[in-house]
């Protein structure tokens, strides 16, 4: 299932194979050595206005992180996909 659509979430896989989410998560991570990664499309050509807007947003985010150092731990991302991980020590 994951090889056909790497954007599937744990919940969708669990429902399809009639297993609980934690079992699916354990199988994907521990048995199949897979992990979730994020991918985001970023436009390469930005107008001067877009560049300035992105700069202001980044500066605001940096200031928020200075005020609250654990802020990034509470961010949830989307557009994730499953990928195989390789442990060089076991190869």
Biotite code that builds the C-alpha atoms (Angstrom):
import biotite.structure as struc

atoms = struc.array([
    struc.Atom([0.000, 0.000, 0.000], chain_id="A", res_id=1, res_name="UNK", atom_name="CA", element="C"),
    struc.Atom([2.731, 2.441, 0.979], chain_id="A", res_id=2, res_name="UNK", atom_name="CA", element="C"),
    struc.Atom([4.731, 1.737, -2.166], chain_id="A", res_id=3, res_name="UNK", atom_name="CA", element="C"),
    struc.Atom([1.671, 2.594, -4.278], chain_id="A", res_id=4, res_name="UNK", atom_name="CA", element="C"),
    struc.Atom([0.925, 5.823, -2.391], chain_id="A", res_id=5, res_name="UNK", atom_name="CA", element="C"),
    struc.Atom([3.611, 7.096, -0.009], chain_id="A", res_id=6, res_name="UNK", atom_name="CA", element="C"),
    struc.Atom([1.347, 9.926, 1.125], chain_id="A", res_id=7, res_name="UNK", atom_name="CA", element="C"),
    struc.Atom([-0.941, 7.528, 3.000], chain_id="A", res_id=8, res_name="UNK", atom_name="CA", element="C"),
    struc.Atom([-1.234, 8.208, 6.679], chain_id="A", res_id=9, res_name="UNK", atom_name="CA", element="C"),
    struc.Atom([-1.090, 5.688, 9.481], chain_id="A", res_id=10, res_name="UNK", atom_name="CA", element="C"),
    struc.Atom([-4.838, 6.050, 10.022], chain_id="A", res_id=11, res_name="UNK", atom_name="CA", element="C"),
    struc.Atom([-5.665, 5.216, 6.382], chain_id="A", res_id=12, res_name="UNK", atom_name="CA", element="C"),
    struc.Atom([-3.394, 2.166, 6.394], chain_id="A", res_id=13, res_name="UNK", atom_name="CA", element="C"),
    struc.Atom([-4.802, 0.981, 9.742], chain_id="A", res_id=14, res_name="UNK", atom_name="CA", element="C"),
    struc.Atom([-8.375, 1.224, 8.456], chain_id="A", res_id=15, res_name="UNK", atom_name="CA", element="C"),
    struc.Atom([-7.500, -0.609, 5.239], chain_id="A", res_id=16, res_name="UNK", atom_name="CA", element="C"),
    struc.Atom([-5.755, -3.550, 6.931], chain_id="A", res_id=17, res_name="UNK", atom_name="CA", element="C"),
    struc.Atom([-7.985, -3.636, 10.063], chain_id="A", res_id=18, res_name="UNK", atom_name="CA", element="C"),
    struc.Atom([-5.183, -3.030, 12.577], chain_id="A", res_id=19, res_name="UNK", atom_name="CA", element="C"),
    struc.Atom([-4.877, -0.408, 15.263], chain_id="A", res_id=20, res_name="UNK", atom_name="CA", element="C"),
    struc.Atom([-2.838, 2.698, 14.447], chain_id="A", res_id=21, res_name="UNK", atom_name="CA", element="C"),
    struc.Atom([-0.056, 1.921, 16.921], chain_id="A", res_id=22, res_name="UNK", atom_name="CA", element="C"),
    struc.Atom([0.525, -1.521, 15.358], chain_id="A", res_id=23, res_name="UNK", atom_name="CA", element="C"),
    struc.Atom([0.714, 0.009, 11.878], chain_id="A", res_id=24, res_name="UNK", atom_name="CA", element="C"),
    struc.Atom([3.089, 2.718, 13.113], chain_id="A", res_id=25, res_name="UNK", atom_name="CA", element="C"),
    struc.Atom([5.330, 0.093, 14.772], chain_id="A", res_id=26, res_name="UNK", atom_name="CA", element="C"),
    struc.Atom([5.396, -2.074, 11.643], chain_id="A", res_id=27, res_name="UNK", atom_name="CA", element="C"),
    struc.Atom([6.229, 0.869, 9.383], chain_id="A", res_id=28, res_name="UNK", atom_name="CA", element="C"),
    struc.Atom([8.952, 2.242, 11.638], chain_id="A", res_id=29, res_name="UNK", atom_name="CA", element="C"),
    struc.Atom([10.500, -0.799, 13.267], chain_id="A", res_id=30, res_name="UNK", atom_name="CA", element="C"),
    struc.Atom([9.836, -3.656, 10.853], chain_id="A", res_id=31, res_name="UNK", atom_name="CA", element="C"),
    struc.Atom([10.035, -1.809, 7.511], chain_id="A", res_id=32, res_name="UNK", atom_name="CA", element="C"),
    struc.Atom([12.501, 0.891, 8.641], chain_id="A", res_id=33, res_name="UNK", atom_name="CA", element="C"),
    struc.Atom([10.334, 3.695, 7.273], chain_id="A", res_id=34, res_name="UNK", atom_name="CA", element="C"),
    struc.Atom([9.877, 7.236, 8.503], chain_id="A", res_id=35, res_name="UNK", atom_name="CA", element="C"),
    struc.Atom([7.837, 10.266, 7.521], chain_id="A", res_id=36, res_name="UNK", atom_name="CA", element="C"),
    struc.Atom([9.477, 13.211, 5.794], chain_id="A", res_id=37, res_name="UNK", atom_name="CA", element="C"),
    struc.Atom([8.026, 16.493, 4.647], chain_id="A", res_id=38, res_name="UNK", atom_name="CA", element="C"),
    struc.Atom([8.175, 17.968, 1.203], chain_id="A", res_id=39, res_name="UNK", atom_name="CA", element="C"),
    struc.Atom([7.023, 21.442, 0.287], chain_id="A", res_id=40, res_name="UNK", atom_name="CA", element="C"),
    struc.Atom([7.017, 23.099, -3.081], chain_id="A", res_id=41, res_name="UNK", atom_name="CA", element="C"),
    struc.Atom([8.607, 26.525, -2.975], chain_id="A", res_id=42, res_name="UNK", atom_name="CA", element="C"),
    struc.Atom([8.312, 28.808, -5.983], chain_id="A", res_id=43, res_name="UNK", atom_name="CA", element="C"),
    struc.Atom([11.695, 29.749, -7.431], chain_id="A", res_id=44, res_name="UNK", atom_name="CA", element="C"),
    struc.Atom([10.694, 33.064, -8.968], chain_id="A", res_id=45, res_name="UNK", atom_name="CA", element="C"),
    struc.Atom([9.317, 35.533, -6.447], chain_id="A", res_id=46, res_name="UNK", atom_name="CA", element="C"),
    struc.Atom([8.376, 39.149, -6.970], chain_id="A", res_id=47, res_name="UNK", atom_name="CA", element="C"),
    struc.Atom([10.084, 41.789, -4.841], chain_id="A", res_id=48, res_name="UNK", atom_name="CA", element="C"),
    struc.Atom([6.867, 42.108, -2.831], chain_id="A", res_id=49, res_name="UNK", atom_name="CA", element="C"),
    struc.Atom([6.760, 38.343, -2.192], chain_id="A", res_id=50, res_name="UNK", atom_name="CA", element="C"),
    struc.Atom([10.417, 38.346, -1.156], chain_id="A", res_id=51, res_name="UNK", atom_name="CA", element="C"),
    struc.Atom([9.798, 41.169, 1.315], chain_id="A", res_id=52, res_name="UNK", atom_name="CA", element="C"),
    struc.Atom([6.728, 39.385, 2.686], chain_id="A", res_id=53, res_name="UNK", atom_name="CA", element="C"),
    struc.Atom([8.709, 36.145, 3.176], chain_id="A", res_id=54, res_name="UNK", atom_name="CA", element="C"),
    struc.Atom([11.509, 38.080, 4.858], chain_id="A", res_id=55, res_name="UNK", atom_name="CA", element="C"),
    struc.Atom([9.071, 39.746, 7.291], chain_id="A", res_id=56, res_name="UNK", atom_name="CA", element="C"),
    struc.Atom([7.453, 36.402, 8.072], chain_id="A", res_id=57, res_name="UNK", atom_name="CA", element="C"),
    struc.Atom([10.850, 34.829, 8.785], chain_id="A", res_id=58, res_name="UNK", atom_name="CA", element="C"),
    struc.Atom([11.885, 37.726, 11.018], chain_id="A", res_id=59, res_name="UNK", atom_name="CA", element="C"),
    struc.Atom([8.607, 37.430, 12.945], chain_id="A", res_id=60, res_name="UNK", atom_name="CA", element="C"),
    struc.Atom([9.142, 33.690, 13.357], chain_id="A", res_id=61, res_name="UNK", atom_name="CA", element="C"),
    struc.Atom([12.715, 34.214, 14.591], chain_id="A", res_id=62, res_name="UNK", atom_name="CA", element="C"),
    struc.Atom([11.473, 36.718, 17.150], chain_id="A", res_id=63, res_name="UNK", atom_name="CA", element="C"),
    struc.Atom([8.788, 34.269, 18.318], chain_id="A", res_id=64, res_name="UNK", atom_name="CA", element="C"),
    struc.Atom([11.421, 31.544, 18.700], chain_id="A", res_id=65, res_name="UNK", atom_name="CA", element="C"),
    struc.Atom([13.643, 33.873, 20.731], chain_id="A", res_id=66, res_name="UNK", atom_name="CA", element="C"),
    struc.Atom([10.703, 34.567, 23.058], chain_id="A", res_id=67, res_name="UNK", atom_name="CA", element="C"),
    struc.Atom([9.604, 30.922, 23.214], chain_id="A", res_id=68, res_name="UNK", atom_name="CA", element="C"),
    struc.Atom([12.518, 28.523, 22.453], chain_id="A", res_id=69, res_name="UNK", atom_name="CA", element="C"),
    struc.Atom([10.293, 25.386, 22.397], chain_id="A", res_id=70, res_name="UNK", atom_name="CA", element="C"),
    struc.Atom([7.939, 26.841, 19.773], chain_id="A", res_id=71, res_name="UNK", atom_name="CA", element="C"),
    struc.Atom([9.161, 24.598, 16.942], chain_id="A", res_id=72, res_name="UNK", atom_name="CA", element="C"),
    struc.Atom([8.301, 21.494, 18.976], chain_id="A", res_id=73, res_name="UNK", atom_name="CA", element="C"),
    struc.Atom([4.608, 22.363, 18.676], chain_id="A", res_id=74, res_name="UNK", atom_name="CA", element="C"),
    struc.Atom([4.507, 22.773, 14.881], chain_id="A", res_id=75, res_name="UNK", atom_name="CA", element="C"),
    struc.Atom([2.574, 20.180, 12.880], chain_id="A", res_id=76, res_name="UNK", atom_name="CA", element="C"),
    struc.Atom([3.429, 19.763, 9.215], chain_id="A", res_id=77, res_name="UNK", atom_name="CA", element="C"),
    struc.Atom([1.617, 18.214, 6.282], chain_id="A", res_id=78, res_name="UNK", atom_name="CA", element="C"),
    struc.Atom([2.518, 16.912, 2.818], chain_id="A", res_id=79, res_name="UNK", atom_name="CA", element="C"),
    struc.Atom([4.468, 14.076, 4.369], chain_id="A", res_id=80, res_name="UNK", atom_name="CA", element="C"),
    struc.Atom([5.525, 10.902, 2.629], chain_id="A", res_id=81, res_name="UNK", atom_name="CA", element="C"),
    struc.Atom([6.924, 7.563, 3.832], chain_id="A", res_id=82, res_name="UNK", atom_name="CA", element="C"),
    struc.Atom([10.518, 6.751, 2.912], chain_id="A", res_id=83, res_name="UNK", atom_name="CA", element="C"),
    struc.Atom([12.806, 3.855, 3.706], chain_id="A", res_id=84, res_name="UNK", atom_name="CA", element="C"),
    struc.Atom([15.690, 4.621, 6.028], chain_id="A", res_id=85, res_name="UNK", atom_name="CA", element="C"),
    struc.Atom([18.977, 2.801, 5.921], chain_id="A", res_id=86, res_name="UNK", atom_name="CA", element="C"),
    struc.Atom([21.150, 2.090, 8.915], chain_id="A", res_id=87, res_name="UNK", atom_name="CA", element="C"),
    struc.Atom([24.704, 1.954, 7.567], chain_id="A", res_id=88, res_name="UNK", atom_name="CA", element="C"),
    struc.Atom([25.846, -0.067, 10.572], chain_id="A", res_id=89, res_name="UNK", atom_name="CA", element="C"),
    struc.Atom([23.498, -2.975, 9.696], chain_id="A", res_id=90, res_name="UNK", atom_name="CA", element="C"),
    struc.Atom([24.251, -3.020, 5.979], chain_id="A", res_id=91, res_name="UNK", atom_name="CA", element="C"),
])
